[in-house]
Amino acid sequence: MIDEGPAPEEVGARGDADPYRVAVVGSGPRGIAVLERLAARLAARPPARPVELHVLDAVEVGCGRIWRTDQPSWFMMNTVAGEVTMFSGPADGRRARPGHGPTLAQWWASVDPDCPGPDGYAPRALYGRYLRFVLDTVEAGLPASVALHRLRTEVVDLVPDHDGYLLATAGGTRVRADRVLLATGHPRPRLDTEQQRLADFAATRPGLRYLRGDSASDMPLGEIQPGETVGVVGLGLSFYDVMVALTIGRGGRFEPAGEGRLRFVPSGEEPVLVAGSRAGVPILARGRNQKTATHTYTPRVFTTDRVRELRRAGRIDLRADLIGLLETEMRLVYYATALRLRFGAEVAERFTEQAVAAAGDGPARDTTARLAAAFGVDDLPELDLHEWSRPLEGRWFADPELFHAELLDLIDADLRDAEAGTVDGPRKAACDVLRDTRQVLREAVDFAGLTPASHRFDLVEWFTPLASFLAAGPPLVRLRQVRALIECGVLRVLGPSVRFGTDPAAGRFAAWSPRVGGSRVLLDGVLDARIPQQCLWRDTAELTRRLHARGLLTSFVNTDGGTAFDTGGAAVTQAPYHPVGTDGQADPGIYVLGIPTEHTRWFTQVGSGRPGRWTAFTRDADAIAEDVLSGVASGTRHQTPAGAGEAR
């Protein structure tokens, strides 16, 4: 039960006029997207009764924690501004309003004369300003009978109350609502066993520090002293944020060094960064964008129809049933790109048609490489997803110097590939297929489409990191900066399969790569640069803990016969995504969207829509908006069947 406390303020208390109340908990991109669709629907059909929209966020109403507007400008997005929109329809020459408004690039150009254009990468703080602009536009476009209320406060509890819900906040305010959206975003889970071991070691030794994983803008990086040797766990996107914060953010600067390279000029305030990961290579750069904002890709082999056919036949094994199709799809683009550049578009299209026909009606042996050779391209490295994502697998190095020489060669090769672009560069064009076919893969894996073992070992532990490494990297300039930092000694990458441990005798942390001789180094601190993963039972947020303990939020368990995989993602129905409780029933007045449902659904960290036709991001928001507004006239709550799997 909600603790009544000493006469808390109550919003929407009984005895007021009887508006229909909607509470949106979390105002990052997912929450704003639902509000935009609510506003568009309300503007198109004004309600007969008053409606109140309550937007609650613990950090900054309108953009949330990750995109808050007071963070430093060096934290950048990894999607070009022209591909980002939070409006469900394009600007149409009239004022921005729900359903019609500018893309991030168009808005950026209107507020900043130095906007680099649609292929530029916006600072995250600037995207936060855009999100706030969208919320302001939503409010301005509401009918007179609809009011929007903003509350900067943490929601700490949610309980059924009569025919609706009562939300309690950390500040004592209580909000009554008929419908509630939970769009709470990235979690801050409890440390796992290994993380806790490192934290405990630091806690008992003055001067030693362990910084847990989080958004880099929320990490206490100021605690790291100049000249300290700091271990950095992970070489993904968050690594780049930490790297820039501890170099540019400390007053260092990058200068041109000729031939497209950079030179780092330190300020003297930087620590020495010692980084490592399983792959031993920083996540690869995004290719130079050559696609229009409304570009769409139509798969030829790895298609929705083919995936649905597989799913109708039973549970899917990702590696056995899907990866061959996906690699074939990527090879079509890989070789066709090279053929187009060498012999023209007509030759490339003839190759593609013959390659699609050769692929057959199912996961057949891929013959695209042999066919490409017959057309005149036989000099490209073979496309193999696993090899591309683990370029150092099986390699051993006698000393760090040999490893660094190999690493710099790999970085230089990726920079050349990235510069070639996402249309004219065979490798980056092929890797973009991983982005362009995400929705096809969702058709296969969402709501227990995979066997439990394939879900855990193939999707979560293997493919998702692989796809991020190849297709979700930072802007090209960030990898150039990595190279410069390695050359000047501010950054040292240890190698593959890195271990981070403790040295009690020395009173310090230690890190090493078992595949690089002489790589062991003592550390003054360890910084975890991995974004925490969704895990319901480890989430430290008070609201999540209470809802989980009460059985309203449950973990999605993928079961098949005698095997099961407890995913840690919130169990929800299919659209409009009602939470499934411990009794197996869905609560039709609550919706859970985005990262809290990761593993029940796949790749939910997408933070915007795309210009042109709706993606799943906007469709999800509209499905919830439609269901929310179905209660305005009826005032009823409808039972929705649970999705596949079990709740725990």
C-alpha positions in Angstrom: 0.0 0.0 0.0 1.0 3.6 -0.5 2.1 5.3 2.7 -0.4 8.1 3.3 2.1 10.2 5.2 1.3 13.6 6.6 -1.5 15.0 4.3 0.3 14.7 0.9 -0.7 16.9 -2.0 -3.1 15.0 -4.3 -3.5 15.7 -8.0 -6.9 14.6 -9.3 -8.4 13.9 -5.9 -12.0 12.6 -5.8 -14.5 15.5 -5.7 -12.8 17.3 -8.5 -14.5 17.5 -11.9 -14.2 14.1 -13.5 -11.5 14.4 -16.3 -9.9 11.4 -17.9 -6.4 11.2 -16.5 -3.3 9.7 -18.2 0.0 9.5 -16.4 3.2 9.1 -18.4 6.1 8.0 -16.1 9.4 8.9 -17.9 9.7 11.6 -20.5 12.5 10.3 -22.6 11.9 9.5 -26.3 9.4 6.7 -25.7 7.2 8.8 -23.4 7.4 11.8 -25.7 6.4 9.6 -28.7 3.3 8.4 -27.0 2.4 12.0 -25.9 2.8 13.1 -29.5 0.5 10.5 -30.8 -2.0 11.1 -28.0 -2.0 14.8 -28.9 -2.4 14.1 -32.7 -5.4 11.8 -32.0 -6.9 14.3 -29.6 -6.5 17.2 -32.0 -8.1 15.1 -34.8 -11.0 14.1 -32.6 -11.4 16.4 -29.6 -12.8 14.5 -26.6 -16.3 15.1 -25.2 -15.0 15.1 -21.6 -11.9 16.9 -20.1 -8.6 15.0 -20.4 -5.5 15.5 -18.3 -2.0 14.4 -19.3 0.4 14.1 -16.4 4.1 13.9 -17.4 6.4 12.8 -14.6 10.2 12.6 -14.7 12.7 12.4 -12.0 15.5 14.3 -13.9 14.2 16.6 -16.6 10.6 16.7 -17.8 10.6 16.6 -21.6 13.8 14.7 -22.3 14.6 12.5 -19.3 18.0 11.5 -17.8 19.9 10.2 -20.8 19.1 13.2 -23.0 19.1 15.9 -20.3 20.0 19.3 -21.6 22.7 20.2 -19.1 25.2 17.5 -20.1 28.5 18.5 -21.9 28.4 18.9 -25.7 31.0 16.3 -26.3 28.5 13.5 -25.6 27.1 12.8 -29.1 24.4 10.8 -30.7 25.4 7.9 -33.0 22.7 8.5 -35.6 22.8 11.3 -38.1 20.4 14.1 -37.4 18.6 13.7 -40.7 17.5 10.2 -39.8 15.9 11.3 -36.5 12.4 12.6 -35.9 10.0 12.6 -33.0 7.0 13.8 -35.0 4.7 11.2 -36.6 4.4 13.1 -39.8 6.6 15.6 -41.7 6.7 19.3 -41.6 4.3 20.7 -44.1 5.0 24.4 -44.3 2.6 25.3 -41.5 3.5 25.6 -37.8 4.8 22.5 -36.1 2.0 20.6 -34.3 1.2 17.0 -33.2 1.4 14.8 -36.3 3.5 17.3 -38.3 6.9 18.7 -37.4 10.5 19.0 -38.3 13.2 16.3 -38.1 16.0 16.8 -35.7 18.2 18.1 -38.5 15.5 20.6 -39.7 15.0 21.9 -36.2 18.7 22.1 -35.5 19.2 24.2 -38.6 16.5 26.6 -37.5 18.2 27.2 -34.1 21.9 27.0 -34.9 23.6 28.7 -37.9 26.5 26.3 -37.5 24.4 23.2 -37.9 26.4 20.8 -40.0 23.3 19.5 -41.9 21.4 16.3 -42.0 24.5 14.1 -42.0 25.9 15.7 -38.8 25.8 14.1 -35.4 24.0 16.1 -32.7 25.2 16.5 -29.2 22.9 14.5 -26.8 22.1 17.7 -25.0 20.9 19.3 -28.2 18.6 16.3 -28.8 17.3 16.9 -25.3 16.4 20.4 -26.4 14.6 19.0 -29.5 12.6 16.6 -27.3 11.6 19.5 -25.1 10.5 21.4 -28.2 8.4 18.5 -29.2 6.7 18.4 -25.8 6.1 22.2 -26.0 4.6 21.6 -29.4 2.4 18.8 -28.1 1.1 21.1 -25.3 0.4 24.0 -27.7 -1.5 21.7 -30.1 -3.9 20.2 -27.5 -7.6 21.0 -27.7 -9.0 23.3 -25.1 -10.5 20.4 -23.2 -7.1 18.8 -22.7 -4.5 19.9 -20.2 -0.9 18.8 -19.8 0.8 18.9 -16.4 4.6 18.5 -15.9 5.9 17.2 -12.6 9.7 16.8 -12.0 9.6 14.1 -9.4 10.4 10.4 -9.0 7.4 8.0 -9.0 8.1 5.5 -6.2 4.8 3.5 -6.2 1.8 2.7 -8.2 -1.3 0.9 -6.9 -4.8 0.2 -8.2 -7.3 2.6 -6.7 -11.0 2.2 -7.3 -11.4 2.2 -11.1 -8.0 3.7 -11.7 -4.5 4.0 -10.2 -2.8 6.1 -7.6 0.8 7.1 -8.1 3.0 8.2 -5.2 6.1 10.4 -5.7 9.3 10.9 -3.7 8.2 14.4 -2.9 4.8 13.3 -1.4 2.6 14.3 -4.3 0.0 11.7 -5.3 -1.4 11.5 -8.8 -4.6 9.7 -9.7 -4.9 8.3 -13.2 -7.2 6.2 -15.4 -4.3 4.9 -17.5 -0.5 4.8 -16.8 2.4 4.5 -19.2 5.7 3.2 -17.7 8.5 4.4 -20.0 11.3 4.5 -17.4 14.2 3.9 -19.7 17.7 2.7 -18.8 17.9 0.9 -15.4 20.5 1.2 -12.7 20.7 -2.4 -11.5 22.5 -3.9 -8.5 26.1 -4.9 -9.2 26.6 -8.5 -10.2 29.0 -10.7 -8.3 32.2 -9.8 -10.1 31.3 -6.0 -10.1 30.6 -6.2 -6.4 33.9 -7.9 -5.8 35.8 -5.1 -7.5 33.7 -2.4 -5.7 34.4 -4.1 -2.3 38.1 -4.2 -3.0 38.2 -0.5 -3.7 36.0 0.4 -0.7 38.6 -1.0 1.8 41.6 0.8 0.2 41.9 4.6 0.4 42.7 6.2 -3.0 41.5 3.2 -5.0 38.2 3.7 -6.8 35.6 1.6 -8.7 33.1 3.5 -10.9 30.0 1.4 -11.8 28.5 1.3 -15.2 26.0 4.1 -16.1 25.5 6.8 -18.7 28.8 8.5 -18.9 27.2 11.9 -18.1 26.1 10.5 -14.8 29.3 8.9 -13.8 31.5 10.7 -11.2 34.4 11.0 -13.6 35.7 14.1 -11.7 36.9 11.7 -9.0 39.6 10.4 -11.4 42.8 12.3 -10.8 45.3 13.5 -13.5 48.0 10.9 -14.2 46.2 8.0 -12.6 46.1 4.7 -14.4 42.5 3.7 -14.9 41.1 0.5 -16.2 38.1 0.9 -18.6 35.9 -2.2 -18.9 34.4 -2.4 -22.3 35.1 -0.9 -25.7 31.5 -0.1 -26.8 29.7 3.2 -27.3 29.9 4.2 -23.7 33.7 3.7 -23.8 33.9 6.5 -26.4 31.9 8.8 -24.1 34.2 8.1 -21.2 37.3 8.5 -23.4 36.2 12.0 -24.7 35.1 13.1 -21.2 38.6 12.3 -19.8 40.5 13.9 -22.7 38.5 16.8 -24.4 36.6 17.2 -21.1 40.0 17.7 -19.3 41.2 20.4 -21.7 43.0 18.3 -24.2 42.5 18.8 -27.9 42.8 17.0 -31.2 44.6 18.6 -34.1 44.8 17.6 -37.8 48.0 15.5 -38.5 47.7 15.1 -42.2 46.4 12.2 -44.3 43.1 12.3 -42.4 44.7 11.5 -39.1 44.6 13.4 -35.8 47.1 14.3 -33.2 46.2 14.7 -29.5 47.6 17.6 -27.5 47.2 16.8 -23.8 46.5 19.4 -21.1 48.2 17.4 -18.4 44.9 16.8 -16.6 44.2 13.5 -18.3 44.5 10.1 -16.7 46.1 7.1 -18.5 43.3 4.9 -19.8 43.9 1.1 -20.0 40.9 -0.4 -21.8 39.8 -3.9 -22.9 37.0 -6.1 -23.9 36.3 -9.6 -25.2 36.9 -8.6 -28.8 39.9 -6.5 -27.9 38.9 -3.9 -30.5 36.9 -0.7 -30.1 33.4 -0.9 -31.6 33.8 0.0 -35.3 32.9 3.4 -36.8 29.6 4.1 -38.5 30.1 4.6 -42.3 30.0 8.1 -43.7 26.3 8.5 -44.4 25.4 8.5 -48.1 21.7 7.7 -47.7 18.7 10.1 -47.7 16.7 10.6 -44.6 13.8 8.6 -46.0 15.8 5.7 -47.4 14.2 2.3 -47.0 15.7 -1.1 -47.8 13.6 -3.9 -49.1 15.1 -7.3 -48.2 15.3 -9.9 -51.0 16.2 -13.1 -49.0 15.9 -12.3 -45.3 12.3 -11.3 -45.6 9.4 -10.9 -43.2 7.3 -13.5 -45.1 10.1 -16.1 -44.9 10.6 -15.4 -41.1 6.9 -15.7 -40.4 6.8 -19.0 -42.3 9.7 -20.3 -40.1 7.9 -19.1 -37.0 4.6 -20.9 -37.9 6.6 -24.1 -38.1 7.7 -23.9 -34.5 10.4 -22.3 -32.4 13.4 -20.9 -34.3 17.1 -21.5 -33.8 18.8 -18.3 -34.6 22.1 -19.8 -35.9 20.6 -22.7 -37.7 17.6 -21.0 -39.2 18.3 -17.3 -39.6 21.9 -16.4 -39.8 22.4 -18.1 -43.1 19.6 -16.0 -44.6 20.9 -12.8 -43.0 24.4 -13.4 -44.2 23.1 -14.0 -47.7 21.2 -10.7 -47.6 24.3 -8.9 -46.5 26.4 -10.6 -49.3 23.9 -9.4 -51.9 24.6 -5.9 -50.9 28.3 -6.5 -50.3 29.0 -7.8 -53.8 26.4 -5.7 -55.6 28.0 -2.6 -54.2 31.4 -3.6 -55.6 29.9 -4.6 -58.9 28.0 -1.3 -59.3 31.2 0.7 -58.6 33.2 -1.3 -61.1 30.8 -2.2 -63.9 27.6 -0.1 -63.3 24.1 -0.5 -61.8 22.8 -2.8 -64.6 25.4 -5.4 -63.9 24.9 -5.2 -60.2 21.1 -5.7 -60.6 21.6 -8.7 -62.9 23.9 -10.2 -60.2 21.4 -9.5 -57.5 18.5 -11.2 -59.4 20.6 -14.3 -60.1 21.9 -14.4 -56.6 18.3 -14.2 -55.1 17.2 -17.0 -57.5 20.2 -19.1 -56.4 19.3 -18.7 -52.7 16.2 -20.8 -53.2 13.1 -20.9 -51.0 14.8 -21.6 -47.7 18.1 -21.5 -45.8 20.2 -23.0 -48.7 23.9 -23.0 -49.2 25.0 -19.5 -50.1 26.5 -19.2 -53.6 26.8 -15.4 -53.8 30.6 -15.3 -53.6 31.0 -17.7 -56.5 28.4 -15.8 -58.5 30.1 -12.5 -57.8 33.4 -14.0 -59.0 31.7 -15.0 -62.2 30.6 -11.4 -62.6 34.1 -10.1 -62.1 34.5 -9.5 -58.3 36.7 -12.1 -56.7 39.0 -10.0 -54.6 36.8 -9.1 -51.6 37.4 -10.8 -48.3 34.7 -13.4 -47.5 31.8 -12.0 -45.5 31.5 -13.9 -42.2 29.6 -12.2 -39.4 31.5 -13.9 -36.6 34.9 -13.3 -38.1 34.1 -9.7 -38.9 33.0 -9.1 -35.3 35.9 -10.9 -33.8 38.9 -10.0 -36.0 41.4 -11.1 -33.4 39.9 -14.4 -32.5 42.5 -17.1 -32.2 45.4 -14.6 -32.4 48.3 -14.5 -29.9 50.8 -11.7 -29.5 54.2 -11.9 -27.9 54.1 -8.4 -26.5 52.0 -5.2 -26.4 53.9 -3.6 -29.2 53.0 -6.3 -31.7 49.4 -6.2 -30.6 49.2 -2.4 -30.9 50.7 -2.5 -34.4 47.9 -5.0 -35.4 45.3 -2.9 -33.7 46.3 0.2 -35.5 46.2 -1.6 -38.8 42.6 -2.8 -38.0 41.6 0.7 -37.1 43.1 2.1 -40.3 41.2 -0.5 -42.3 37.9 0.4 -40.6 38.5 4.1 -41.1 39.0 3.5 -44.9 35.8 1.4 -45.0 33.9 4.1 -43.0 35.1 6.8 -45.3 34.0 4.8 -48.4 30.5 5.3 -47.0 27.2 3.5 -46.5 26.3 3.3 -50.2 29.6 3.1 -52.0 31.6 1.2 -49.4 30.9 -2.6 -49.8 31.7 -3.4 -46.2 29.7 -0.6 -44.5 26.9 -1.0 -47.0 26.7 -4.6 -46.0 26.8 -3.9 -42.3 24.0 -1.4 -42.7 21.8 -4.4 -43.6 22.0 -5.3 -39.9 20.2 -2.0 -39.2 17.8 -2.1 -42.1 16.5 -5.6 -41.2 16.0 -5.2 -37.5 12.3 -5.3 -37.9 12.6 -8.6 -39.8 14.6 -10.1 -36.9 12.0 -8.8 -34.4 9.4 -10.8 -36.2 11.5 -13.9 -35.5 12.6 -13.3 -31.9 10.0 -11.2 -30.1 7.7 -12.9 -27.6 9.5 -16.3 -27.5 10.0 -16.8 -31.2 13.4 -18.5 -30.5 14.0 -21.6 -28.4 15.1 -20.7 -24.9 18.7 -21.8 -25.5 18.9 -19.9 -28.8 17.3 -16.8 -27.2 19.9 -16.8 -24.4 23.1 -18.0 -26.1 22.6 -16.9 -29.7 20.6 -13.7 -29.5 21.5 -12.1 -26.1 25.0 -13.3 -25.7 26.3 -13.6 -29.3 24.3 -11.8 -32.0 23.2 -8.6 -30.2 26.8 -7.6 -29.3 27.9 -8.7 -32.8 25.4 -6.5 -34.5 26.3 -3.5 -32.2 30.0 -4.0 -33.0 29.4 -4.0 -36.7 26.5 -1.6 -37.2 25.9 0.7 -34.2 29.2 2.4 -33.8 30.2 6.0 -33.2 30.8 8.8 -35.7 33.9 8.2 -37.8 35.8 11.0 -36.0 35.7 9.1 -32.7 37.7 6.2 -34.1 40.2 8.7 -35.4 40.5 10.1 -31.9 41.1 6.6 -30.5 44.0 6.1 -32.9 45.5 9.5 -31.8 45.2 8.6 -28.2 46.9 5.2 -28.6 49.8 6.8 -30.5 50.4 9.4 -27.8 50.1 6.9 -24.9 47.0 8.3 -23.2 45.1 5.2 -24.2 46.3 1.6 -24.1 44.2 -1.2 -25.4 45.3 -4.4 -23.7 44.0 -7.0 -26.2 41.3 -9.7 -26.5 39.7 -11.5 -23.6 40.8 -8.9 -21.1 40.6 -9.8 -17.4 40.1 -7.2 -14.6 41.1 -8.3 -11.2 42.8 -7.4 -7.9 46.3 -7.5 -6.6 46.0 -7.5 -2.7 49.7 -7.4 -2.2 50.1 -4.2 -4.3 46.8 -2.8 -3.0 45.7 -2.1 -6.6 43.6 -3.4 -9.4 45.2 -5.4 -12.2 44.3 -6.0 -15.8 45.8 -8.1 -18.6 45.0 -10.0 -21.8 45.9 -13.7 -21.6 46.6 -13.5 -25.4 49.1 -10.6 -25.2 52.4 -11.4 -23.5 53.6 -8.8 -21.0 50.3 -7.0 -21.0 49.6 -7.1 -17.2 49.3 -3.6 -15.7 48.4 -2.3 -12.2 45.6 0.2 -11.9 44.6 3.0 -9.6 40.9 2.5 -10.4 38.5 0.6 -12.6 35.7 2.2 -14.6 33.0 0.1 -16.0 32.1 1.6 -19.4 29.3 -0.9 -20.3 25.7 0.3 -20.3 23.8 -1.7 -17.6 21.5 -4.4 -19.1 17.8 -4.7 -18.3 17.2 -7.1 -15.4 14.0 -6.8 -13.5 15.1 -8.5 -10.3 18.3 -6.4 -10.1 16.7 -3.0 -10.8 17.3 -0.6 -7.9 14.5 1.9 -8.8 12.0 2.0 -6.0 9.0 1.9 -8.3 10.3 -1.1 -10.2 11.2 -3.0 -7.0 7.7 -2.4 -5.5 5.9 -3.4 -8.6 8.0 -6.5 -9.0 7.5 -7.5 -5.4 3.8 -7.0 -5.7 3.6 -9.1 -8.8 2.4 -6.4 -11.2 5.7 -6.5 -13.1 7.2 -9.9 -13.8 10.1 -11.3 -15.7 9.4 -12.8 -19.1 10.4 -16.5 -19.1 10.9 -18.1 -22.5 9.8 -21.7 -22.0 9.7 -24.7 -24.4 9.1 -28.1 -23.1 11.5 -28.7 -20.2 13.8 -25.8 -20.8 13.4 -22.2 -19.8 15.3 -18.8 -20.0 14.3 -16.2 -17.4 15.1 -13.1 -19.5 14.9 -10.3 -16.9 12.8 -8.2 -19.2 9.3 -7.1 -18.2 6.6 -9.6 -19.4 4.1 -7.7 -21.6 1.4 -8.5 -24.0 1.7 -7.8 -27.7 0.6 -4.2 -28.6 -0.4 -2.2 -26.7 2.1 -3.8 -24.2 0.2 -4.3 -21.0 2.3 -5.9 -18.1 1.6 -9.5 -17.3 1.3 -10.2 -13.6 2.2 -13.3 -11.6 -1.4 -14.6 -12.1 -0.7 -14.6 -15.9 -3.2 -11.8 -16.5 -2.6 -8.5 -18.1 -3.4 -5.2 -16.5 -5.3 -3.3 -19.2 -4.8 0.1 -17.6 -1.0 0.0 -17.6 1.5 0.0 -20.5 5.2 -0.7 -20.4 7.3 0.5 -23.3 10.9 0.5 -24.3 14.0 -0.7 -22.5 12.2 -2.3 -19.5 10.7 -4.8 -21.9 14.1 -5.7 -23.5 14.5 -9.5 -24.0 10.7 -9.9 -24.2 11.1 -7.7 -27.3 14.4 -7.1 -29.1 16.4 -3.9 -29.5 14.1 -1.6 -27.6 16.8 1.1 -27.0 15.9 2.8 -30.3 15.5 6.5 -29.3 13.5 8.1 -32.2 11.3 7.6 -35.2 12.6 7.9 -38.8 11.4 10.4 -41.4 9.1 8.9 -44.0 7.0 5.8 -43.2 6.5 4.8 -39.6 8.9 2.4 -37.9 8.1 0.2 -35.0 9.0 3.1 -32.7 6.1 5.2 -33.9 3.8 2.3 -34.4 4.3 1.3 -30.8 3.5 4.8 -29.6 0.4 5.0 -31.7 -0.9 1.6 -30.5 -0.7 2.7 -26.9 -2.2 6.1 -27.7 -5.2 4.5 -29.5 -5.8 2.1 -26.5 -5.4 4.9 -23.9 -8.0 7.0 -25.7 -10.5 4.1 -26.1 -11.3 4.7 -22.4 -12.2 8.4 -22.8 -15.7 7.7 -23.9 -16.3 4.4 -22.2 -14.4 4.7 -19.0 -13.9 1.0 -19.1 -10.8 -1.2 -18.8 -10.6 -4.1 -21.3 -8.9 -7.4 -20.6 -6.1 -8.2 -23.0 -4.7 -11.7 -23.4 -1.1 -12.3 -22.3 1.7 -12.8 -24.7 3.7 -16.0 -25.2 5.8 -17.4 -22.4 5.4 -17.2 -18.6 5.7 -14.5 -16.0 7.8 -14.9 -12.9 
